[in-house]
Amino acid sequence: MDHVESLIQVAPDGTGKKLRTFQIRTVLDDGTPATVEIQAACIVGADGKVLDLVDAEWKDEVLTELKTIRATLWEMLGRMVPPGASLRS
């Protein structure tokens, strides 16, 4: 799985908002390639570069918490699914 990110200018003077597009390319279970695309408006500075408004320490704490939640969910799932059983319904 890989991803692509691009920006589309929505303000004529190069400032204000940009639409940020994220694409994730993956392969479905049957081998079919698929692309998921998400768009989000983001704030840019006078130079047209995206502003990072999130505190780095807070961001690290949230990412750590999400990783812990993911690991816990996978551990719980492993306990609920019999060995050798499919995780897909």
N, C-alpha and C positions, 0 to 999 in steps of 0.2 A: 504494500500500500504506500502510495506517495501522495504528496499534496502540492498544489500550486496556489499562489496568492497574487492577486493583482488589484490595482486601484483605478477607479474611474472618477475623474474630476466632475463635480456637479456645480461648482461655483465658477463663473466666467473669469474671475480675477486671480484664480490660483489659490485662494484662501477659503476658509469656511469648512465645508464638509466634503468628504469623498466617500464613495461607495467602495467598501472593501469586499472583494470576492475571494472566497476560499473554495478550492476544489479538492476533493479527495477521490483518488482513483483506487478502486478496489476490484476484486473478482468475487462474483457470487458463488454459492455452493456448487452450482451446475457448471462453473467455468466461464460464465458470461462476464465480460468486463463491464463495469458500471462506474459512473461518476456521480458524486453527490456534490452539490454546489450550494453554498450559503452566502448571502450578502448581508452586510452590516454597514450602517453609516458611521463614520468616524470623524473626529475633529482633527483638523490640520492647522499648522501655524502659518505665518506669513510667507514662509519659504516653501509651503506646499507639502512639507513632511508631516507624517502622522505624529500627533502628540501622545506621549505615554503618560497618562494621567493616573495610573495605578501605582500606589506605593509598593516598592519592590519587596519590602519585608512582609507586608500583608499578602502579596501575591505568592511568595514562597510558603507562607503558612497555609494558605488555601490549597495550594498544590500538594503539600505534604498531607493535609487532611484528606483530600480526594484520593490520593494514592493509598492511604490507610483504609478508606472506605472500600475502594475497589478490591484490595487484597482480602479484606474481611468477607466481602460478598462472594468472591471466588472460593474462599475457604468454606463458607457456608454451603455454597452450591455443590462443592465436592462431597460434602457430607450427606447431602440430600439425594444425589444421583448415584444409583448403584454402579459399581465398577463395570466398565464396558458399555454402559448405556449411552445413548445419544443425548447430547445437550439440546438438540433441536426437536420440536414437536411436529 
